[in-house]
Amino acid sequence: MAARLDALAKRARKAKIPVVYVNDNFGRWRSDFHQQVQHCLNEDVGGKPLVERLRPEEHDYFVLKPKHSGFYSSALDLLLRHLEAHTLIITGIAGDRCVLFTANDAYLRDYKLFVPSDCVISNTPRQNMEALNLMRRVLHADTRRSAQIRFRTLLK
């Protein structure tokens, strides 16, 4: 999943589509995203290889979230309004939790949703498939694979 997510982010940057990282604060309650990244890179953290591969680039945006949804008690909605976003591509870990809750809150805010099935992962394949099916059925999310997403179409 990390390789596909990395490729999708690179394609988005090349197409001048903003990349927004929405991450847990891991109970550290610091508003410094770069400090969170360094924590994951410099200490004995299980996700270190993932963070090394998916490290944010200079012009990427970031939001730290205290709970499952990226919208809950965060500045995500304000940032997306500032970026004049109408369509979101939501990816990440815990498809049956964080991705699902964020997609749900995005749907309630009338965003068009893409949740590429190959850029979302859960604890088990079954949980992941159930979450993707729910997002497709209830939230009208497009769950095509990441390589099938055409950014030019999204911008129209």
C-alpha positions as YAML, in Angstrom:
chain: A
units: angstrom
residues:
- id: 1
  name: MET
  ca: [0.00, 0.00, 0.00]
- id: 2
  name: ALA
  ca: [2.80, 2.43, 0.84]
- id: 3
  name: ALA
  ca: [4.29, 2.19, -2.66]
- id: 4
  name: ARG
  ca: [0.92, 2.91, -4.29]
- id: 5
  name: LEU
  ca: [0.19, 5.75, -1.88]
- id: 6
  name: ASP
  ca: [3.63, 7.25, -2.55]
- id: 7
  name: ALA
  ca: [3.02, 7.05, -6.32]
- id: 8
  name: LEU
  ca: [-0.43, 8.66, -5.95]
- id: 9
  name: ALA
  ca: [0.99, 11.55, -3.89]
- id: 10
  name: LYS
  ca: [3.75, 12.12, -6.45]
- id: 11
  name: ARG
  ca: [1.21, 12.19, -9.28]
- id: 12
  name: ALA
  ca: [-0.95, 14.65, -7.31]
- id: 13
  name: ARG
  ca: [1.97, 16.99, -6.68]
- id: 14
  name: LYS
  ca: [2.95, 16.87, -10.36]
- id: 15
  name: ALA
  ca: [-0.65, 17.79, -11.28]
- id: 16
  name: LYS
  ca: [-0.56, 20.68, -8.77]
- id: 17
  name: ILE
  ca: [-3.16, 18.96, -6.55]
- id: 18
  name: PRO
  ca: [-2.57, 19.80, -2.87]
- id: 19
  name: VAL
  ca: [-1.46, 16.90, -0.68]
- id: 20
  name: VAL
  ca: [-2.77, 17.08, 2.87]
- id: 21
  name: TYR
  ca: [-1.48, 14.83, 5.64]
- id: 22
  name: VAL
  ca: [-3.99, 14.21, 8.41]
- id: 23
  name: ASN
  ca: [-2.36, 12.33, 11.25]
- id: 24
  name: ASP
  ca: [-3.08, 11.27, 14.80]
- id: 25
  name: ASN
  ca: [-1.32, 13.19, 17.50]
- id: 26
  name: PHE
  ca: [-0.51, 9.81, 19.15]
- id: 27
  name: GLY
  ca: [-1.46, 11.20, 22.54]
- id: 28
  name: ARG
  ca: [1.50, 13.59, 22.41]
- id: 29
  name: TRP
  ca: [-0.80, 16.65, 22.20]
- id: 30
  name: ARG
  ca: [1.68, 18.79, 20.32]
- id: 31
  name: SER
  ca: [0.62, 20.98, 17.42]
- id: 32
  name: ASP
  ca: [3.94, 20.57, 15.64]
- id: 33
  name: PHE
  ca: [3.57, 18.15, 12.75]
- id: 34
  name: HIS
  ca: [7.28, 18.20, 11.93]
- id: 35
  name: GLN
  ca: [8.04, 17.17, 15.51]
- id: 36
  name: GLN
  ca: [5.63, 14.26, 15.07]
- id: 37
  name: VAL
  ca: [7.43, 13.17, 11.90]
- id: 38
  name: GLN
  ca: [10.80, 13.40, 13.64]
- id: 39
  name: HIS
  ca: [9.44, 11.36, 16.54]
- id: 40
  name: CYS
  ca: [8.47, 8.62, 14.10]
- id: 41
  name: LEU
  ca: [11.83, 8.79, 12.30]
- id: 42
  name: ASN
  ca: [14.27, 9.07, 15.19]
- id: 43
  name: GLU
  ca: [12.81, 6.84, 17.85]
- id: 44
  name: ASP
  ca: [12.04, 3.13, 18.01]
- id: 45
  name: VAL
  ca: [8.61, 3.51, 16.40]
- id: 46
  name: GLY
  ca: [6.93, 0.63, 14.58]
- id: 47
  name: GLY
  ca: [5.84, 2.81, 11.67]
- id: 48
  name: LYS
  ca: [9.30, 4.22, 10.93]
- id: 49
  name: PRO
  ca: [9.68, 2.53, 7.48]
- id: 50
  name: LEU
  ca: [6.26, 3.85, 6.47]
- id: 51
  name: VAL
  ca: [7.08, 7.40, 7.57]
- id: 52
  name: GLU
  ca: [10.42, 7.26, 5.76]
- id: 53
  name: ARG
  ca: [8.67, 6.33, 2.53]
- id: 54
  name: LEU
  ca: [5.71, 8.71, 2.86]
- id: 55
  name: ARG
  ca: [7.52, 11.68, 4.37]
- id: 56
  name: PRO
  ca: [5.77, 14.97, 3.55]
- id: 57
  name: GLU
  ca: [7.38, 17.32, 1.07]
- id: 58
  name: GLU
  ca: [7.98, 21.02, 1.58]
- id: 59
  name: HIS
  ca: [4.74, 22.30, 0.05]
- id: 60
  name: ASP
  ca: [2.42, 19.65, 1.49]
- id: 61
  name: TYR
  ca: [-0.18, 20.59, 4.09]
- id: 62
  name: PHE
  ca: [-0.77, 18.90, 7.41]
- id: 63
  name: VAL
  ca: [-3.41, 18.65, 10.09]
- id: 64
  name: LEU
  ca: [-3.07, 16.84, 13.41]
- id: 65
  name: LYS
  ca: [-6.25, 15.21, 14.67]
- id: 66
  name: PRO
  ca: [-7.14, 14.07, 18.18]
- id: 67
  name: LYS
  ca: [-9.62, 11.35, 17.22]
- id: 68
  name: HIS
  ca: [-10.62, 9.10, 14.33]
- id: 69
  name: SER
  ca: [-12.09, 11.65, 11.91]
- id: 70
  name: GLY
  ca: [-9.78, 14.15, 10.30]
- id: 71
  name: PHE
  ca: [-12.53, 16.74, 10.68]
- id: 72
  name: TYR
  ca: [-13.20, 16.27, 14.39]
- id: 73
  name: SER
  ca: [-11.73, 19.18, 16.41]
- id: 74
  name: SER
  ca: [-9.21, 20.01, 13.70]
- id: 75
  name: ALA
  ca: [-8.60, 22.75, 11.15]
- id: 76
  name: LEU
  ca: [-9.16, 20.39, 8.19]
- id: 77
  name: ASP
  ca: [-12.45, 21.92, 7.07]
- id: 78
  name: LEU
  ca: [-10.99, 25.44, 7.15]
- id: 79
  name: LEU
  ca: [-7.94, 24.31, 5.18]
- id: 80
  name: LEU
  ca: [-10.06, 22.58, 2.53]
- id: 81
  name: ARG
  ca: [-12.23, 25.67, 2.16]
- id: 82
  name: HIS
  ca: [-9.09, 27.79, 1.79]
- id: 83
  name: LEU
  ca: [-7.89, 25.40, -0.93]
- id: 84
  name: GLU
  ca: [-11.35, 25.59, -2.55]
- id: 85
  name: ALA
  ca: [-11.55, 21.79, -2.56]
- id: 86
  name: HIS
  ca: [-14.69, 20.09, -3.84]
- id: 87
  name: THR
  ca: [-13.32, 16.59, -4.31]
- id: 88
  name: LEU
  ca: [-11.23, 14.63, -1.82]
- id: 89
  name: ILE
  ca: [-9.06, 11.56, -2.28]
- id: 90
  name: ILE
  ca: [-8.92, 9.93, 1.13]
- id: 91
  name: THR
  ca: [-6.27, 7.29, 1.79]
- id: 92
  name: GLY
  ca: [-4.52, 5.76, 4.75]
- id: 93
  name: ILE
  ca: [-4.38, 3.36, 7.60]
- id: 94
  name: ALA
  ca: [-7.36, 2.07, 9.47]
- id: 95
  name: GLY
  ca: [-9.78, 2.05, 6.57]
- id: 96
  name: ASP
  ca: [-12.48, 0.77, 8.88]
- id: 97
  name: ARG
  ca: [-11.89, 3.58, 11.39]
- id: 98
  name: CYS
  ca: [-9.98, 6.76, 10.57]
- id: 99
  name: VAL
  ca: [-10.53, 6.64, 6.81]
- id: 100
  name: LEU
  ca: [-14.19, 5.66, 7.22]
- id: 101
  name: PHE
  ca: [-14.92, 8.35, 9.83]
- id: 102
  name: THR
  ca: [-13.12, 11.03, 7.82]
- id: 103
  name: ALA
  ca: [-14.94, 9.98, 4.64]
- id: 104
  name: ASN
  ca: [-18.25, 10.07, 6.51]
- id: 105
  name: ASP
  ca: [-17.61, 13.60, 7.77]
- id: 106
  name: ALA
  ca: [-16.47, 14.69, 4.28]
- id: 107
  name: TYR
  ca: [-19.66, 13.26, 2.78]
- id: 108
  name: LEU
  ca: [-21.74, 15.20, 5.32]
- id: 109
  name: ARG
  ca: [-19.94, 18.33, 4.09]
- id: 110
  name: ASP
  ca: [-20.87, 17.54, 0.48]
- id: 111
  name: TYR
  ca: [-17.40, 16.65, -0.82]
- id: 112
  name: LYS
  ca: [-17.13, 14.27, -3.74]
- id: 113
  name: LEU
  ca: [-15.13, 11.29, -2.50]
- id: 114
  name: PHE
  ca: [-12.49, 9.00, -3.90]
- id: 115
  name: VAL
  ca: [-11.16, 6.30, -1.59]
- id: 116
  name: PRO
  ca: [-8.75, 4.28, -3.74]
- id: 117
  name: SER
  ca: [-9.06, 0.66, -2.66]
- id: 118
  name: ASP
  ca: [-5.33, 0.00, -3.02]
- id: 119
  name: CYS
  ca: [-4.35, 2.97, -0.81]
- id: 120
  name: VAL
  ca: [-6.37, 2.01, 2.25]
- id: 121
  name: ILE
  ca: [-5.57, -0.72, 4.74]
- id: 122
  name: SER
  ca: [-7.20, -2.07, 7.90]
- id: 123
  name: ASN
  ca: [-6.27, -4.70, 10.47]
- id: 124
  name: THR
  ca: [-7.70, -7.46, 8.29]
- id: 125
  name: PRO
  ca: [-8.56, -7.72, 4.58]
- id: 126
  name: ARG
  ca: [-12.18, -8.46, 5.50]
- id: 127
  name: GLN
  ca: [-12.48, -5.32, 7.67]
- id: 128
  name: ASN
  ca: [-10.95, -3.30, 4.85]
- id: 129
  name: MET
  ca: [-13.33, -4.70, 2.24]
- id: 130
  name: GLU
  ca: [-16.35, -4.11, 4.48]
- id: 131
  name: ALA
  ca: [-15.30, -0.49, 5.07]
- id: 132
  name: LEU
  ca: [-14.71, 0.11, 1.35]
- id: 133
  name: ASN
  ca: [-18.09, -1.44, 0.48]
- id: 134
  name: LEU
  ca: [-19.80, 0.75, 3.07]
- id: 135
  name: MET
  ca: [-18.11, 3.91, 1.77]
- id: 136
  name: ARG
  ca: [-19.03, 3.00, -1.80]
- id: 137
  name: ARG
  ca: [-22.65, 2.16, -0.96]
- id: 138
  name: VAL
  ca: [-23.54, 4.78, 1.67]
- id: 139
  name: LEU
  ca: [-21.12, 7.64, 1.02]
- id: 140
  name: HIS
  ca: [-21.08, 7.21, -2.77]
- id: 141
  name: ALA
  ca: [-17.27, 7.06, -2.69]
- id: 142
  name: ASP
  ca: [-15.47, 6.05, -5.84]
- id: 143
  name: THR
  ca: [-13.15, 3.23, -4.79]
- id: 144
  name: ARG
  ca: [-11.31, 2.62, -8.05]
- id: 145
  name: ARG
  ca: [-7.62, 1.77, -7.76]
- id: 146
  name: SER
  ca: [-5.24, 4.72, -7.46]
- id: 147
  name: ALA
  ca: [-3.68, 4.26, -10.92]
- id: 148
  name: GLN
  ca: [-7.15, 4.69, -12.45]
- id: 149
  name: ILE
  ca: [-7.67, 8.15, -10.94]
- id: 150
  name: ARG
  ca: [-7.27, 10.86, -13.57]
- id: 151
  name: PHE
  ca: [-6.54, 14.24, -11.98]
- id: 152
  name: ARG
  ca: [-7.56, 16.24, -15.05]
- id: 153
  name: THR
  ca: [-11.06, 14.82, -14.71]
- id: 154
  name: LEU
  ca: [-11.21, 15.77, -11.04]
- id: 155
  name: LEU
  ca: [-10.40, 19.39, -11.76]
- id: 156
  name: LYS
  ca: [-13.35, 19.86, -14.14]
...
